[in-house]
Amino acid sequence: MKEKNQNFFFELELEEDQSIKFAFWADARSTAAFEYFGDVISFDTTYNINRYNLVCGSFVGVNRHGQSTLLRCSLMKNEEIELFKWLFQCWLRFMGENAPKGFLTDQCASMKRALEACMPTTIHRWCIWHIMKKIPSKLNGYKGHADIEQQMSEVVWNSRSKDSFDRNWNDFLLNFGLVDNKWLSDLYADRHIWVPIYLDHHFWAGMRSTQRSESMLSLFNKCITQNCSLIQFAKQYDNCLGSKEQADRESDAADFYTVIPCATKSSIEAQFQDVYTH
């Protein structure tokens, strides 16, 4: 791929048996996209190339159409902290030490520690969707667990200040006898990286979860099988990006000829409509 594209960037490290320990790459399309849409990154490692037992990590941003755009990709032998550190350091080297402003992940402890070490100025956010999805399995042993789930959701989503969240959370624990629940205690200790009221004053490009990263799996699954060879993976990955780029160009063309109607009769809004749209 480097021969076809001189702006293709990659780093690779092999084990003694020549198997892949980790790989990180980006082509010119991804690099250009990052320049515009790399302020906030969603990172996910749920895609697995079973034939080689490698974890595929996808770095996803949000483009000008509000659509997911793939910015970087990686392969790793496992999800240990040292490999995540290597991955994030590769990112920084390639981007001239420019770290994203915001970074969304799941609750992987290794990711969290690696981000703290490599990107201390980046605001780390846990995927709230994954956390809320765990409530039934974590709390179904308690009487009235359906009421517990409803009340916890109410506290998380509808607290209007940090102080009110703290008060509401403590009341929630007392009302349902959950003061000694370790899962909830750990979540509260880390509330600054997942509760909306602690994070929503920062720019997140409309993201609160890693579901945009996971949505890229549907793109991969259309053209990549989990048992394909690494050569096939590389070729099909490039084809996937080409298809996504074509879809982006079509969205650009559609947007250019689309005028969003004004909500008011204000002359200022009309002027803004004309200038901003094109």
N, C-alpha and C positions, 0 to 999 in steps of 0.2 A: 504493500500500500504506500510505503514511503517512495517507491520508484514512480508511482502514478501521481503522487501529490507531495511536492516538496515541503508543503506546510503541515504535513502530517507529523504529529509529535507522539513519541511513545517512550516508556521506560519499562524495562523487563528484567526480572531476576529469576534465575533457575536454581533448582535444587541440584544436589550432586548427581542424581540420576537423570538430569536434564528435564525433569518435569517442572511445570510452572509453579513458582512460589507466589509471585504477583506480577501483574501487568497493568499498565495505565496508558491510555491513549486518547488522542483527540485529533480530528482532522480540521481543515480550514473552515468548513461549514460550522462545526461546533464552536471553534474559536471565535468566529464572527458573531455567532449567536450569544456567546458569553459576554462579549463586549457590551451588548445592549440589555441582556436579560439575566445577568449573573449576580444581581444584588442579593437575591434570595434563592437558596438551593434546597431542593428536597432530595434526600439521599436514601436509597433503599437497596437492600441486599437479598431480597427474597427470591430472585431468579437464580436457578442453579443449573449448570451444565453437567448433567448426571454422568455422562460418559467419562468425564475427568474429575468429577467431584469438586468442581471449582465454583466458587461463589461469584456471581456477576453483580457488580455494584453500578447503579445508574444514578447520575447527577442530573436532575431535571429542574428547569426553570419555567417561567411563564412568559410567553411572547406577547407581542402587541395586540394579538387577537384574543388574548385570554386563554390561549391553548398551551398545552404542555410542549416543551421543547427539550430535546436531549442535548446536554452540554458536554458531558464527559462519560467515559465508561471505564470499568476496571474488572480484572479477574484476580481473585485471591484464593489461596489454598484453604484458609480458614478465617475466622472472625476474631482473632486475638488482637490485643491492643497494639502490639508492635507492628502488625501489618496495617492497621488503620493509621498509625502514626506515619508509616512510610507513605501510604496513599495520600494523606493530607499534606505531607511535605512535598510530594510530587506536584500536587495541585499548586502549592505556593511557589515552587520553583518555576513552573511553567507560566504562572500568572504574574511574575515579577513581584512576588510577596504580597499581592493584593488578595486579601481574604474576603469572602462574601460577608455581607452585613448580617444576614440571617441564614440559619441552617436548620432544617427540619429532619428529624430521624425518628426511629422507633426508640424503645427504652433500652437498647443495647448498652450495657455498662462500659464495654470496651470502646465503643464509639464516643461515648460521653467523655471518658478520660483522655482519649486521643485528641478530641477537639479542644478540650481545656488546655492541653499541652501545646498544640500546634497553632491554634487560632484563638488565642485568649480574648481578642476584641470582638469576635463574632458572637452574636446572640444565638444561643442554642435553644431550640424548641422541640419538645417531644410531640409526637403525633397524638392528638387528643382522641381521635377516632379509635385508635388501638386501645387506649386506656379505658375509655367508656365501654368498649366492646367486652372488656374483661370483667365487668361488674358482675354479671350473672354467675360466672364460674368461680369468682373470688368470694362472693357473699351469699351464694345460694344455700349455705348451711344454716343461715340465720332465719329465724321466724319472721315472716313478713318481708321476704327479700325483694318482692316486687315493689313494695312501698319504699324500701331502702334505695333501690335503683332510681325510682322516680324522684325521691328527695335529694339524692346525691346529684342527679342531673340538674335539678333546680338550683342547688347551691353553686355548682360549677358554672352554669350558663347565665344565671340571672343576678349574681352578686355585682353591685355597681361600683364597688371600691375595694381596695385591698383589705381595709379594716372590716368592711361588711362581710367579705368572704371569710375572714378569720372567725368572726362571730358566728356566722351561719354554719361554718364547718364544725366548730366546737359544739353548737347546739345540735347539729345533725348526729354527731358521735354520741352525745349524751342521751338523746331521745331514743336511739336504737341500741344502746349498750355496746358501742363499737370502739370505745376509747382504747382498748388494748389490742385492736386489730393491727397487726404489723404491716399488712399491705397498705392500709389507709394511712398509717403513721408515716410510712416511707413516702407515699405520694404527697402528703402534706409537707414533709421536709423538702421535697423537690418542687413545691407548688410554683416557684418562680419560672420553671421551664415548661409548664403545660397548662396552667390555669389561664383562661383568656384575659382576665382583668389585669394580670401581671405582664401581659405581652402585647396586647392589641394596640398599644400606643406606638409601637414600632411598625415599620413597613414590612408586610409579608406577601405582597402581590396576591392577596386574597386567599392565601393558603393557611390552613390550621392543621393539616394532616399530610402524610406522605402518600395519599391516594393518587396524586398526580404521578409519582414515581411508579406506583403499582400499575397505573393505567398504561404505562409504556410497555408493560409485559404483554398486553394484548397486541401491541405493534410487533414485538419480538415474536410472539407465538404465531403470527401470520406468516412469517418467513423464516423462522429459525426453530428447529426441533431441538429438544434438550439433549438428544443423543447424537447430535451432529459432531463432526470433527472440528478441530480448532480452525483449520483452513476454511471449511465451509462456514463456520461461525463468522469469521472475519469478512468473507465475501458477502454473506447475507446481511450482516450488520450494516455494511456499506450500502447495500440495496435498500435496507429499511430507511436509512437516513435520506437516501435519494428520493424515496417515495414521500417522506415527510416534508422534504424541501419543496417538492412539487405541489403538495397540498398547501404549504405556506404561501407559495407564489399565487395560487388560485385565490386564496383568502385575501391577499394583498390587492389583486385585481378587482375582486368583488367589493372590497371596502372603498377603493378609489372612486367607484361609481355609485356608492351608496351615501345618501345624505340622511343623517339622523334628524327627525323633525324637532323643531323647537318646542319646549314645554310651555313657554310664555310668549308674549308679544313684545318682549324687551328687544330694543334695537341692539343692545350690547350682546345679548345672547345670539342674535342673528349674525352679528359680526364674528363672534367667537365660532359659531357653527361653520361659517365659510372658511375661516383661517385654519381652524384646528383640524377639520375633517380631512383636508388634503395637504 
